[in-house]
Amino acid sequence: MARSLRDSFSGFGSELLERIREDHNARLDDAAFEERVIGINKTIAALREAEVEDEKIIYLMQKYWDLRLSEVKEIMRQNRYTEEE
C-alpha cells in the first residue's frame, strides 16, 4: 500500500513547480502587455501634444511600435474619446 501511495504522488512536486512557473510567466506576459499599451498611449499623447499630424503619428507608430494601421487608428480613436471627456 505504501508503494501504491508513493507511486500516486510520484512527480507531484515537479508538476506543482511547473504549474507555478506557468502561472508566473502568464502574469509576466500580462504585465509586459500592459506596459506596452501604456507606452503606446503615452507616445501618441506626446506626439499629439507636439502637434504632429495624424498621418505622421500613424507612420511613426507603425515604424517604431510595429503596429498595424488598424491598430494605430483604433488607439488614436480611443485616445481622442478619452481626451474629450
PDB file of N, CA, C and O in Angstrom:
ATOM      1  N   MET A   1       0.810  -1.192   0.000  1.00  0.00           N
ATOM      2  CA  MET A   1       0.000   0.000   0.000  1.00  0.00           C
ATOM      3  C   MET A   1       0.862   1.270   0.000  1.00  0.00           C
ATOM      4  O   MET A   1       0.538   2.241  -0.683  1.00  0.00           O
ATOM      5  N   ALA A   2       1.959   1.259   0.767  1.00  0.00           N
ATOM      6  CA  ALA A   2       2.853   2.417   0.809  1.00  0.00           C
ATOM      7  C   ALA A   2       3.441   2.672  -0.571  1.00  0.00           C
ATOM      8  O   ALA A   2       3.590   3.817  -0.998  1.00  0.00           O
ATOM      9  N   ARG A   3       3.769   1.594  -1.255  1.00  0.00           N
ATOM     10  CA  ARG A   3       4.328   1.739  -2.602  1.00  0.00           C
ATOM     11  C   ARG A   3       3.300   2.368  -3.546  1.00  0.00           C
ATOM     12  O   ARG A   3       3.645   3.227  -4.357  1.00  0.00           O
ATOM     13  N   SER A   4       2.069   1.950  -3.443  1.00  0.00           N
ATOM     14  CA  SER A   4       1.000   2.491  -4.266  1.00  0.00           C
ATOM     15  C   SER A   4       0.805   3.977  -3.995  1.00  0.00           C
ATOM     16  O   SER A   4       0.640   4.775  -4.918  1.00  0.00           O
ATOM     17  N   LEU A   5       0.828   4.332  -2.721  1.00  0.00           N
ATOM     18  CA  LEU A   5       0.683   5.735  -2.333  1.00  0.00           C
ATOM     19  C   LEU A   5       1.849   6.558  -2.866  1.00  0.00           C
ATOM     20  O   LEU A   5       1.663   7.654  -3.395  1.00  0.00           O
ATOM     21  N   ARG A   6       3.062   6.008  -2.718  1.00  0.00           N
ATOM     22  CA  ARG A   6       4.256   6.701  -3.207  1.00  0.00           C
ATOM     23  C   ARG A   6       4.190   6.877  -4.715  1.00  0.00           C
ATOM     24  O   ARG A   6       4.546   7.938  -5.228  1.00  0.00           O
ATOM     25  N   ASP A   7       3.746   5.865  -5.427  1.00  0.00           N
ATOM     26  CA  ASP A   7       3.634   5.944  -6.884  1.00  0.00           C
ATOM     27  C   ASP A   7       2.583   6.979  -7.302  1.00  0.00           C
ATOM     28  O   ASP A   7       2.732   7.644  -8.326  1.00  0.00           O
ATOM     29  N   SER A   8       1.518   7.107  -6.498  1.00  0.00           N
ATOM     30  CA  SER A   8       0.469   8.078  -6.798  1.00  0.00           C
ATOM     31  C   SER A   8       0.998   9.511  -6.745  1.00  0.00           C
ATOM     32  O   SER A   8       0.586  10.366  -7.529  1.00  0.00           O
ATOM     33  N   PHE A   9       1.913   9.757  -5.815  1.00  0.00           N
ATOM     34  CA  PHE A   9       2.453  11.103  -5.651  1.00  0.00           C
ATOM     35  C   PHE A   9       3.758  11.322  -6.408  1.00  0.00           C
ATOM     36  O   PHE A   9       4.346  12.401  -6.333  1.00  0.00           O
ATOM     37  N   SER A  10       4.206  10.324  -7.122  1.00  0.00           N
ATOM     38  CA  SER A  10       5.438  10.448  -7.903  1.00  0.00           C
ATOM     39  C   SER A  10       5.265  11.542  -8.951  1.00  0.00           C
ATOM     40  O   SER A  10       4.315  11.521  -9.733  1.00  0.00           O
ATOM     41  N   GLY A  11       6.177  12.481  -8.959  1.00  0.00           N
ATOM     42  CA  GLY A  11       6.129  13.568  -9.935  1.00  0.00           C
ATOM     43  C   GLY A  11       5.248  14.726  -9.521  1.00  0.00           C
ATOM     44  O   GLY A  11       5.179  15.729 -10.230  1.00  0.00           O
ATOM     45  N   PHE A  12       4.567  14.612  -8.380  1.00  0.00           N
ATOM     46  CA  PHE A  12       3.670  15.675  -7.935  1.00  0.00           C
ATOM     47  C   PHE A  12       4.418  16.993  -7.726  1.00  0.00           C
ATOM     48  O   PHE A  12       3.932  18.053  -8.121  1.00  0.00           O
ATOM     49  N   GLY A  13       5.591  16.928  -7.111  1.00  0.00           N
ATOM     50  CA  GLY A  13       6.378  18.139  -6.859  1.00  0.00           C
ATOM     51  C   GLY A  13       6.773  18.844  -8.145  1.00  0.00           C
ATOM     52  O   GLY A  13       6.677  20.067  -8.244  1.00  0.00           O
ATOM     53  N   SER A  14       7.218  18.072  -9.130  1.00  0.00           N
ATOM     54  CA  SER A  14       7.633  18.694 -10.392  1.00  0.00           C
ATOM     55  C   SER A  14       6.431  19.260 -11.146  1.00  0.00           C
ATOM     56  O   SER A  14       6.539  20.302 -11.792  1.00  0.00           O
ATOM     57  N   GLU A  15       5.282  18.576 -11.065  1.00  0.00           N
ATOM     58  CA  GLU A  15       4.072  19.107 -11.705  1.00  0.00           C
ATOM     59  C   GLU A  15       3.633  20.407 -11.039  1.00  0.00           C
ATOM     60  O   GLU A  15       3.248  21.361 -11.715  1.00  0.00           O
ATOM     61  N   LEU A  16       3.695  20.437  -9.719  1.00  0.00           N
ATOM     62  CA  LEU A  16       3.334  21.644  -8.989  1.00  0.00           C
ATOM     63  C   LEU A  16       4.272  22.793  -9.339  1.00  0.00           C
ATOM     64  O   LEU A  16       3.828  23.916  -9.576  1.00  0.00           O
ATOM     65  N   LEU A  17       5.560  22.510  -9.370  1.00  0.00           N
ATOM     66  CA  LEU A  17       6.552  23.533  -9.713  1.00  0.00           C
ATOM     67  C   LEU A  17       6.326  24.047 -11.132  1.00  0.00           C
ATOM     68  O   LEU A  17       6.432  25.249 -11.376  1.00  0.00           O
ATOM     69  N   GLU A  18       6.021  23.168 -12.052  1.00  0.00           N
ATOM     70  CA  GLU A  18       5.756  23.570 -13.433  1.00  0.00           C
ATOM     71  C   GLU A  18       4.523  24.466 -13.504  1.00  0.00           C
ATOM     72  O   GLU A  18       4.526  25.460 -14.231  1.00  0.00           O
ATOM     73  N   ARG A  19       3.485  24.133 -12.771  1.00  0.00           N
ATOM     74  CA  ARG A  19       2.271  24.952 -12.758  1.00  0.00           C
ATOM     75  C   ARG A  19       2.558  26.337 -12.185  1.00  0.00           C
ATOM     76  O   ARG A  19       2.054  27.336 -12.697  1.00  0.00           O
ATOM     77  N   ILE A  20       3.356  26.399 -11.137  1.00  0.00           N
ATOM     78  CA  ILE A  20       3.731  27.685 -10.546  1.00  0.00           C
ATOM     79  C   ILE A  20       4.500  28.523 -11.555  1.00  0.00           C
ATOM     80  O   ILE A  20       4.256  29.722 -11.692  1.00  0.00           O
ATOM     81  N   ARG A  21       5.420  27.896 -12.252  1.00  0.00           N
ATOM     82  CA  ARG A  21       6.194  28.614 -13.280  1.00  0.00           C
ATOM     83  C   ARG A  21       5.287  29.134 -14.388  1.00  0.00           C
ATOM     84  O   ARG A  21       5.438  30.276 -14.824  1.00  0.00           O
ATOM     85  N   GLU A  22       4.352  28.316 -14.847  1.00  0.00           N
ATOM     86  CA  GLU A  22       3.433  28.741 -15.905  1.00  0.00           C
ATOM     87  C   GLU A  22       2.592  29.932 -15.460  1.00  0.00           C
ATOM     88  O   GLU A  22       2.408  30.888 -16.214  1.00  0.00           O
ATOM     89  N   ASP A  23       2.079  29.869 -14.224  1.00  0.00           N
ATOM     90  CA  ASP A  23       1.281  30.976 -13.699  1.00  0.00           C
ATOM     91  C   ASP A  23       2.109  32.251 -13.604  1.00  0.00           C
ATOM     92  O   ASP A  23       1.635  33.336 -13.939  1.00  0.00           O
ATOM     93  N   HIS A  24       3.342  32.113 -13.148  1.00  0.00           N
ATOM     94  CA  HIS A  24       4.233  33.275 -13.022  1.00  0.00           C
ATOM     95  C   HIS A  24       4.516  33.881 -14.391  1.00  0.00           C
ATOM     96  O   HIS A  24       4.475  35.101 -14.549  1.00  0.00           O
ATOM     97  N   ASN A  25       4.802  33.040 -15.378  1.00  0.00           N
ATOM     98  CA  ASN A  25       5.082  33.533 -16.733  1.00  0.00           C
ATOM     99  C   ASN A  25       3.857  34.205 -17.342  1.00  0.00           C
ATOM    100  O   ASN A  25       3.989  35.196 -18.061  1.00  0.00           O
ATOM    101  N   ALA A  26       2.674  33.679 -17.062  1.00  0.00           N
ATOM    102  CA  ALA A  26       1.451  34.295 -17.582  1.00  0.00           C
ATOM    103  C   ALA A  26       1.270  35.687 -16.986  1.00  0.00           C
ATOM    104  O   ALA A  26       0.874  36.616 -17.690  1.00  0.00           O
ATOM    105  N   ARG A  27       1.556  35.835 -15.695  1.00  0.00           N
ATOM    106  CA  ARG A  27       1.448  37.154 -15.069  1.00  0.00           C
ATOM    107  C   ARG A  27       2.476  38.110 -15.650  1.00  0.00           C
ATOM    108  O   ARG A  27       2.178  39.287 -15.855  1.00  0.00           O
ATOM    109  N   LEU A  28       3.688  37.619 -15.919  1.00  0.00           N
ATOM    110  CA  LEU A  28       4.710  38.476 -16.527  1.00  0.00           C
ATOM    111  C   LEU A  28       4.292  38.910 -17.919  1.00  0.00           C
ATOM    112  O   LEU A  28       4.492  40.066 -18.294  1.00  0.00           O
ATOM    113  N   ASP A  29       3.707  37.991 -18.696  1.00  0.00           N
ATOM    114  CA  ASP A  29       3.238  38.333 -20.036  1.00  0.00           C
ATOM    115  C   ASP A  29       2.155  39.401 -19.969  1.00  0.00           C
ATOM    116  O   ASP A  29       2.162  40.346 -20.758  1.00  0.00           O
ATOM    117  N   ASP A  30       1.228  39.255 -19.034  1.00  0.00           N
ATOM    118  CA  ASP A  30       0.165  40.250 -18.872  1.00  0.00           C
ATOM    119  C   ASP A  30       0.744  41.602 -18.486  1.00  0.00           C
ATOM    120  O   ASP A  30       0.324  42.633 -19.010  1.00  0.00           O
ATOM    121  N   ALA A  31       1.702  41.599 -17.575  1.00  0.00           N
ATOM    122  CA  ALA A  31       2.322  42.855 -17.124  1.00  0.00           C
ATOM    123  C   ALA A  31       3.084  43.515 -18.269  1.00  0.00           C
ATOM    124  O   ALA A  31       3.018  44.733 -18.440  1.00  0.00           O
ATOM    125  N   ALA A  32       3.797  42.727 -19.043  1.00  0.00           N
ATOM    126  CA  ALA A  32       4.547  43.270 -20.177  1.00  0.00           C
ATOM    127  C   ALA A  32       3.594  43.867 -21.209  1.00  0.00           C
ATOM    128  O   ALA A  32       3.876  44.922 -21.777  1.00  0.00           O
ATOM    129  N   PHE A  33       2.477  43.201 -21.451  1.00  0.00           N
ATOM    130  CA  PHE A  33       1.491  43.713 -22.392  1.00  0.00           C
ATOM    131  C   PHE A  33       0.913  45.043 -21.904  1.00  0.00           C
ATOM    132  O   PHE A  33       0.782  45.992 -22.676  1.00  0.00           O
ATOM    133  N   GLU A  34       0.571  45.100 -20.625  1.00  0.00           N
ATOM    134  CA  GLU A  34       0.023  46.337 -20.060  1.00  0.00           C
ATOM    135  C   GLU A  34       1.024  47.485 -20.167  1.00  0.00           C
ATOM    136  O   GLU A  34       0.643  48.608 -20.495  1.00  0.00           O
ATOM    137  N   GLU A  35       2.282  47.217 -19.898  1.00  0.00           N
ATOM    138  CA  GLU A  35       3.318  48.253 -20.016  1.00  0.00           C
ATOM    139  C   GLU A  35       3.463  48.714 -21.459  1.00  0.00           C
ATOM    140  O   GLU A  35       3.689  49.898 -21.709  1.00  0.00           O
ATOM    141  N   ARG A  36       3.337  47.805 -22.402  1.00  0.00           N
ATOM    142  CA  ARG A  36       3.430  48.162 -23.823  1.00  0.00           C
ATOM    143  C   ARG A  36       2.273  49.086 -24.207  1.00  0.00           C
ATOM    144  O   ARG A  36       2.470  50.083 -24.902  1.00  0.00           O
ATOM    145  N   VAL A  37       1.082  48.750 -23.755  1.00  0.00           N
ATOM    146  CA  VAL A  37      -0.095  49.580 -24.055  1.00  0.00           C
ATOM    147  C   VAL A  37       0.077  50.976 -23.461  1.00  0.00           C
ATOM    148  O   VAL A  37      -0.226  51.974 -24.115  1.00  0.00           O
ATOM    149  N   ILE A  38       0.557  51.043 -22.236  1.00  0.00           N
ATOM    150  CA  ILE A  38       0.795  52.345 -21.594  1.00  0.00           C
ATOM    151  C   ILE A  38       1.812  53.153 -22.392  1.00  0.00           C
ATOM    152  O   ILE A  38       1.625  54.350 -22.610  1.00  0.00           O
ATOM    153  N   GLY A  39       2.887  52.499 -22.827  1.00  0.00           N
ATOM    154  CA  GLY A  39       3.913  53.177 -23.620  1.00  0.00           C
ATOM    155  C   GLY A  39       3.373  53.705 -24.934  1.00  0.00           C
ATOM    156  O   GLY A  39       3.711  54.813 -25.350  1.00  0.00           O
ATOM    157  N   ILE A  40       2.540  52.918 -25.587  1.00  0.00           N
ATOM    158  CA  ILE A  40       1.943  53.339 -26.852  1.00  0.00           C
ATOM    159  C   ILE A  40       1.041  54.548 -26.637  1.00  0.00           C
ATOM    160  O   ILE A  40       1.111  55.522 -27.387  1.00  0.00           O
ATOM    161  N   ASN A  41       0.201  54.484 -25.620  1.00  0.00           N
ATOM    162  CA  ASN A  41      -0.700  55.611 -25.339  1.00  0.00           C
ATOM    163  C   ASN A  41       0.063  56.881 -24.991  1.00  0.00           C
ATOM    164  O   ASN A  41      -0.314  57.965 -25.435  1.00  0.00           O
ATOM    165  N   LYS A  42       1.119  56.767 -24.213  1.00  0.00           N
ATOM    166  CA  LYS A  42       1.915  57.942 -23.853  1.00  0.00           C
ATOM    167  C   LYS A  42       2.631  58.517 -25.067  1.00  0.00           C
ATOM    168  O   LYS A  42       2.756  59.734 -25.205  1.00  0.00           O
ATOM    169  N   THR A  43       3.098  57.643 -25.939  1.00  0.00           N
ATOM    170  CA  THR A  43       3.771  58.107 -27.151  1.00  0.00           C
ATOM    171  C   THR A  43       2.814  58.905 -28.025  1.00  0.00           C
ATOM    172  O   THR A  43       3.160  59.980 -28.516  1.00  0.00           O
ATOM    173  N   ILE A  44       1.620  58.380 -28.216  1.00  0.00           N
ATOM    174  CA  ILE A  44       0.629  59.082 -29.029  1.00  0.00           C
ATOM    175  C   ILE A  44       0.259  60.410 -28.386  1.00  0.00           C
ATOM    176  O   ILE A  44       0.149  61.423 -29.077  1.00  0.00           O
ATOM    177  N   ALA A  45       0.066  60.419 -27.078  1.00  0.00           N
ATOM    178  CA  ALA A  45      -0.271  61.663 -26.376  1.00  0.00           C
ATOM    179  C   ALA A  45       0.839  62.700 -26.534  1.00  0.00           C
ATOM    180  O   ALA A  45       0.563  63.880 -26.753  1.00  0.00           O
ATOM    181  N   ALA A  46       2.086  62.266 -26.425  1.00  0.00           N
ATOM    182  CA  ALA A  46       3.217  63.190 -26.567  1.00  0.00           C
ATOM    183  C   ALA A  46       3.297  63.743 -27.981  1.00  0.00           C
ATOM    184  O   ALA A  46       3.546  64.934 -28.166  1.00  0.00           O
ATOM    185  N   LEU A  47       3.088  62.893 -28.979  1.00  0.00           N
ATOM    186  CA  LEU A  47       3.141  63.354 -30.364  1.00  0.00           C
ATOM    187  C   LEU A  47       1.994  64.320 -30.666  1.00  0.00           C
ATOM    188  O   LEU A  47       2.175  65.292 -31.399  1.00  0.00           O
ATOM    189  N   ARG A  48       0.843  64.057 -30.111  1.00  0.00           N
ATOM    190  CA  ARG A  48      -0.285  64.985 -30.305  1.00  0.00           C
ATOM    191  C   ARG A  48      -0.009  66.320 -29.621  1.00  0.00           C
ATOM    192  O   ARG A  48      -0.296  67.381 -30.175  1.00  0.00           O
ATOM    193  N   GLU A  49       0.545  66.258 -28.422  1.00  0.00           N
ATOM    194  CA  GLU A  49       0.872  67.491 -27.706  1.00  0.00           C
ATOM    195  C   GLU A  49       1.900  68.306 -28.477  1.00  0.00           C
ATOM    196  O   GLU A  49       1.884  69.536 -28.437  1.00  0.00           O
ATOM    197  N   ALA A  50       2.795  67.616 -29.178  1.00  0.00           N
ATOM    198  CA  ALA A  50       3.791  68.294 -30.002  1.00  0.00           C
ATOM    199  C   ALA A  50       3.204  68.742 -31.344  1.00  0.00           C
ATOM    200  O   ALA A  50       3.916  69.256 -32.207  1.00  0.00           O
ATOM    201  N   GLU A  51       1.906  68.541 -31.500  1.00  0.00           N
ATOM    202  CA  GLU A  51       1.164  68.944 -32.694  1.00  0.00           C
ATOM    203  C   GLU A  51       1.667  68.275 -33.967  1.00  0.00           C
ATOM    204  O   GLU A  51       1.717  68.892 -35.032  1.00  0.00           O
ATOM    205  N   VAL A  52       2.039  67.002 -33.840  1.00  0.00           N
ATOM    206  CA  VAL A  52       2.426  66.201 -35.001  1.00  0.00           C
ATOM    207  C   VAL A  52       1.144  65.765 -35.705  1.00  0.00           C
ATOM    208  O   VAL A  52       0.172  65.378 -35.055  1.00  0.00           O
ATOM    209  N   GLU A  53       1.147  65.828 -37.018  1.00  0.00           N
ATOM    210  CA  GLU A  53      -0.027  65.452 -37.806  1.00  0.00           C
ATOM    211  C   GLU A  53      -0.347  63.969 -37.625  1.00  0.00           C
ATOM    212  O   GLU A  53       0.549  63.150 -37.417  1.00  0.00           O
ATOM    213  N   ASP A  54      -1.629  63.637 -37.706  1.00  0.00           N
ATOM    214  CA  ASP A  54      -2.062  62.254 -37.503  1.00  0.00           C
ATOM    215  C   ASP A  54      -1.378  61.269 -38.449  1.00  0.00           C
ATOM    216  O   ASP A  54      -1.012  60.165 -38.045  1.00  0.00           O
ATOM    217  N   GLU A  55      -1.210  61.669 -39.700  1.00  0.00           N
ATOM    218  CA  GLU A  55      -0.577  60.770 -40.669  1.00  0.00           C
ATOM    219  C   GLU A  55       0.855  60.433 -40.247  1.00  0.00           C
ATOM    220  O   GLU A  55       1.303  59.296 -40.394  1.00  0.00           O
ATOM    221  N   LYS A  56       1.558  61.425 -39.726  1.00  0.00           N
ATOM    222  CA  LYS A  56       2.936  61.215 -39.262  1.00  0.00           C
ATOM    223  C   LYS A  56       2.940  60.338 -38.008  1.00  0.00           C
ATOM    224  O   LYS A  56       3.810  59.480 -37.856  1.00  0.00           O
ATOM    225  N   ILE A  57       1.981  60.548 -37.119  1.00  0.00           N
ATOM    226  CA  ILE A  57       1.880  59.710 -35.922  1.00  0.00           C
ATOM    227  C   ILE A  57       1.653  58.253 -36.320  1.00  0.00           C
ATOM    228  O   ILE A  57       2.289  57.343 -35.787  1.00  0.00           O
ATOM    229  N   ILE A  58       0.744  58.051 -37.256  1.00  0.00           N
ATOM    230  CA  ILE A  58       0.465  56.689 -37.735  1.00  0.00           C
ATOM    231  C   ILE A  58       1.732  56.056 -38.294  1.00  0.00           C
ATOM    232  O   ILE A  58       2.056  54.915 -37.964  1.00  0.00           O
ATOM    233  N   TYR A  59       2.443  56.785 -39.132  1.00  0.00           N
ATOM    234  CA  TYR A  59       3.683  56.287 -39.720  1.00  0.00           C
ATOM    235  C   TYR A  59       4.691  55.905 -38.634  1.00  0.00           C
ATOM    236  O   TYR A  59       5.284  54.827 -38.676  1.00  0.00           O
ATOM    237  N   LEU A  60       4.876  56.800 -37.667  1.00  0.00           N
ATOM    238  CA  LEU A  60       5.863  56.548 -36.616  1.00  0.00           C
ATOM    239  C   LEU A  60       5.469  55.374 -35.720  1.00  0.00           C
ATOM    240  O   LEU A  60       6.323  54.585 -35.314  1.00  0.00           O
ATOM    241  N   MET A  61       4.190  55.261 -35.416  1.00  0.00           N
ATOM    242  CA  MET A  61       3.737  54.155 -34.571  1.00  0.00           C
ATOM    243  C   MET A  61       3.903  52.816 -35.286  1.00  0.00           C
ATOM    244  O   MET A  61       4.249  51.811 -34.665  1.00  0.00           O
ATOM    245  N   GLN A  62       3.656  52.811 -36.578  1.00  0.00           N
ATOM    246  CA  GLN A  62       3.865  51.582 -37.347  1.00  0.00           C
ATOM    247  C   GLN A  62       5.357  51.238 -37.416  1.00  0.00           C
ATOM    248  O   GLN A  62       5.741  50.075 -37.296  1.00  0.00           O
ATOM    249  N   LYS A  63       6.173  52.244 -37.608  1.00  0.00           N
ATOM    250  CA  LYS A  63       7.609  52.023 -37.758  1.00  0.00           C
ATOM    251  C   LYS A  63       8.267  51.579 -36.448  1.00  0.00           C
ATOM    252  O   LYS A  63       9.019  50.604 -36.434  1.00  0.00           O
ATOM    253  N   TYR A  64       7.991  52.279 -35.361  1.00  0.00           N
ATOM    254  CA  TYR A  64       8.722  52.038 -34.120  1.00  0.00           C
ATOM    255  C   TYR A  64       8.020  51.102 -33.140  1.00  0.00           C
ATOM    256  O   TYR A  64       8.675  50.519 -32.277  1.00  0.00           O
ATOM    257  N   TRP A  65       6.702  50.945 -33.256  1.00  0.00           N
ATOM    258  CA  TRP A  65       5.978  50.060 -32.356  1.00  0.00           C
ATOM    259  C   TRP A  65       5.463  48.820 -33.077  1.00  0.00           C
ATOM    260  O   TRP A  65       4.848  47.951 -32.459  1.00  0.00           O
ATOM    261  N   ASP A  66       5.711  48.737 -34.378  1.00  0.00           N
ATOM    262  CA  ASP A  66       5.310  47.581 -35.182  1.00  0.00           C
ATOM    263  C   ASP A  66       3.814  47.292 -35.064  1.00  0.00           C
ATOM    264  O   ASP A  66       3.396  46.151 -34.867  1.00  0.00           O
ATOM    265  N   LEU A  67       3.026  48.348 -35.188  1.00  0.00           N
ATOM    266  CA  LEU A  67       1.576  48.211 -35.117  1.00  0.00           C
ATOM    267  C   LEU A  67       0.975  48.214 -36.516  1.00  0.00           C
ATOM    268  O   LEU A  67       1.523  48.813 -37.441  1.00  0.00           O
ATOM    269  N   ARG A  68      -0.144  47.544 -36.652  1.00  0.00           N
ATOM    270  CA  ARG A  68      -0.872  47.583 -37.921  1.00  0.00           C
ATOM    271  C   ARG A  68      -1.623  48.904 -38.010  1.00  0.00           C
ATOM    272  O   ARG A  68      -1.903  49.544 -36.997  1.00  0.00           O
ATOM    273  N   LEU A  69      -1.940  49.295 -39.225  1.00  0.00           N
ATOM    274  CA  LEU A  69      -2.671  50.541 -39.466  1.00  0.00           C
ATOM    275  C   LEU A  69      -3.973  50.568 -38.665  1.00  0.00           C
ATOM    276  O   LEU A  69      -4.300  51.573 -38.034  1.00  0.00           O
ATOM    277  N   SER A  70      -4.701  49.476 -38.695  1.00  0.00           N
ATOM    278  CA  SER A  70      -5.981  49.421 -37.978  1.00  0.00           C
ATOM    279  C   SER A  70      -5.780  49.565 -36.469  1.00  0.00           C
ATOM    280  O   SER A  70      -6.614  50.167 -35.793  1.00  0.00           O
ATOM    281  N   GLU A  71      -4.695  49.026 -35.938  1.00  0.00           N
ATOM    282  CA  GLU A  71      -4.418  49.140 -34.505  1.00  0.00           C
ATOM    283  C   GLU A  71      -4.135  50.590 -34.118  1.00  0.00           C
ATOM    284  O   GLU A  71      -4.655  51.093 -33.122  1.00  0.00           O
ATOM    285  N   VAL A  72      -3.311  51.248 -34.913  1.00  0.00           N
ATOM    286  CA  VAL A  72      -2.969  52.641 -34.618  1.00  0.00           C
ATOM    287  C   VAL A  72      -4.211  53.516 -34.688  1.00  0.00           C
ATOM    288  O   VAL A  72      -4.440  54.351 -33.813  1.00  0.00           O
ATOM    289  N   LYS A  73      -5.005  53.325 -35.720  1.00  0.00           N
ATOM    290  CA  LYS A  73      -6.211  54.138 -35.869  1.00  0.00           C
ATOM    291  C   LYS A  73      -7.169  53.921 -34.705  1.00  0.00           C
ATOM    292  O   LYS A  73      -7.767  54.878 -34.215  1.00  0.00           O
ATOM    293  N   GLU A  74      -7.323  52.687 -34.259  1.00  0.00           N
ATOM    294  CA  GLU A  74      -8.222  52.399 -33.137  1.00  0.00           C
ATOM    295  C   GLU A  74      -7.700  53.023 -31.846  1.00  0.00           C
ATOM    296  O   GLU A  74      -8.473  53.601 -31.081  1.00  0.00           O
ATOM    297  N   ILE A  75      -6.409  52.912 -31.600  1.00  0.00           N
ATOM    298  CA  ILE A  75      -5.818  53.510 -30.395  1.00  0.00           C
ATOM    299  C   ILE A  75      -5.984  55.027 -30.429  1.00  0.00           C
ATOM    300  O   ILE A  75      -6.323  55.641 -29.418  1.00  0.00           O
ATOM    301  N   MET A  76      -5.747  55.625 -31.587  1.00  0.00           N
ATOM    302  CA  MET A  76      -5.893  57.078 -31.708  1.00  0.00           C
ATOM    303  C   MET A  76      -7.350  57.493 -31.510  1.00  0.00           C
ATOM    304  O   MET A  76      -7.623  58.529 -30.902  1.00  0.00           O
ATOM    305  N   ARG A  77      -8.280  56.695 -32.016  1.00  0.00           N
ATOM    306  CA  ARG A  77      -9.699  56.990 -31.829  1.00  0.00           C
ATOM    307  C   ARG A  77     -10.057  56.920 -30.345  1.00  0.00           C
ATOM    308  O   ARG A  77     -10.769  57.783 -29.833  1.00  0.00           O
ATOM    309  N   GLN A  78      -9.565  55.901 -29.665  1.00  0.00           N
ATOM    310  CA  GLN A  78      -9.835  55.760 -28.235  1.00  0.00           C
ATOM    311  C   GLN A  78      -9.216  56.905 -27.440  1.00  0.00           C
ATOM    312  O   GLN A  78      -9.822  57.408 -26.493  1.00  0.00           O
ATOM    313  N   ASN A  79      -8.017  57.313 -27.822  1.00  0.00           N
ATOM    314  CA  ASN A  79      -7.350  58.431 -27.123  1.00  0.00           C
ATOM    315  C   ASN A  79      -8.116  59.719 -27.321  1.00  0.00           C
ATOM    316  O   ASN A  79      -8.232  60.510 -26.384  1.00  0.00           O
ATOM    317  N   ARG A  80      -8.640  59.955 -28.507  1.00  0.00           N
ATOM    318  CA  ARG A  80      -9.437  61.157 -28.768  1.00  0.00           C
ATOM    319  C   ARG A  80     -10.667  61.160 -27.888  1.00  0.00           C
ATOM    320  O   ARG A  80     -11.044  62.190 -27.328  1.00  0.00           O
ATOM    321  N   TYR A  81     -11.295  59.989 -27.771  1.00  0.00           N
ATOM    322  CA  TYR A  81     -12.507  59.870 -26.963  1.00  0.00           C
ATOM    323  C   TYR A  81     -12.215  60.172 -25.495  1.00  0.00           C
ATOM    324  O   TYR A  81     -12.999  60.866 -24.848  1.00  0.00           O
ATOM    325  N   THR A  82     -11.117  59.671 -24.962  1.00  0.00           N
ATOM    326  CA  THR A  82     -10.790  59.916 -23.561  1.00  0.00           C
ATOM    327  C   THR A  82     -10.332  61.361 -23.329  1.00  0.00           C
ATOM    328  O   THR A  82     -10.528  61.899 -22.240  1.00  0.00           O
ATOM    329  N   GLU A  83      -9.728  61.990 -24.334  1.00  0.00           N
ATOM    330  CA  GLU A  83      -9.309  63.387 -24.198  1.00  0.00           C
ATOM    331  C   GLU A  83     -10.510  64.320 -24.120  1.00  0.00           C
ATOM    332  O   GLU A  83     -10.461  65.360 -23.464  1.00  0.00           O
ATOM    333  N   GLU A  84     -11.596  63.933 -24.801  1.00  0.00           N
ATOM    334  CA  GLU A  84     -12.794  64.778 -24.841  1.00  0.00           C
ATOM    335  C   GLU A  84     -13.601  64.695 -23.559  1.00  0.00           C
ATOM    336  O   GLU A  84     -14.404  65.589 -23.293  1.00  0.00           O
ATOM    337  N   GLU A  85     -13.421  63.667 -22.761  1.00  0.00           N
ATOM    338  CA  GLU A  85     -14.222  63.510 -21.536  1.00  0.00           C
ATOM    339  C   GLU A  85     -13.824  64.469 -20.468  1.00  0.00           C
ATOM    340  O   GLU A  85     -14.405  64.460 -19.382  1.00  0.00           O
TER     341      GLU A  85
END
